[in-house]
Amino acid sequence: MKLTKTAEMEALLFASGDPLTLERAAGALFITQDEAARLLEELQQQYRQADRGIQLRKVAGGWQLVTKKEAAGLVRRLQEKQE
């Protein structure tokens, strides 16, 4: 089954350790930077409308999946248990 461009973008965001720039995303997906920007904005809206613990944010010149601030305590507990 072939993934949609939106799903491919989501996979890139998940796998990218650093914020994903439009240039890197467009190059990996063989699309224009304008198309990459549109996909990222669509994904951002989808995350805003869904009951999710993560969100898509524009940071440091790129885009990154980050934990919502409401989940900070939960993530902190997980980190403490791992130490």
N, C-alpha and C positions, 0 to 999 in steps of 0.2 A: 504494500500500500504506500503510495507516494504522499508525503506530507504536504500540506499547504504552505505557502510562503510565510504565513503568520506562524505556523507551528515550527517551521525552520528557524525563523527569527527568535522564537522563544528558546529553542535549543541552543542557539548561539549565545543568547543572554545567560542562560544557565551555566554553560560551559566556560564562559569568559571570566577569568579571574579579575580583570580590570574592567572599568567602564568600557562599553562597546561603542566605538565611534561609528558615525554614519559611513565613513570611508571603508572601514574594516567590514562592517555588516554588508554593505553594498557589494564589495568585492567577493565576499564569501558566497553571496546569494546570486551573483551575476545579474544585479539590478542596478538602477541608478540610485544616487543618494537621495533624490526626491522620493522615489518609491520606498526606500528604506525608512525615511522619515515618516511617511504615511503609515507604513506597517507598525512602526514603533508607537505612533500616536494612537492607532487603533488598539494595539495591545494595552497601552496605558489606560484607555477608556474601559476595556474589558476587565482589567484588574480593579479599577475603581468601582465598577458596578457589581462585582461579585463579592461574596463573603469569603475573602482570602486573607491569609496571614502575611502575604507579601504584596509589594507594590512595585511598579516600574517607575523609576525616577531618573531624571536627567541630572547627572553629576559629573564634575571634573571633565567636561568636554565630551562626555559620552552618556550612555544609558546603562542602568544597572538594576537588577532585581534586588530589592532590599526588604528586610523584615519591617512590617508596620510597627509603629511605636507602641501600639496597644499590646504587642506580643513581646516587648522587651523583658518583662519579668520572667516569662516562660523561657526565653532563650538564655537568660542569665542562670536560671536553675539548671538547665541542661549543661551549661559550661561548668558550673560548680560541681556537678556530679561527675564530670569527666576528669576533674583535677585530682 
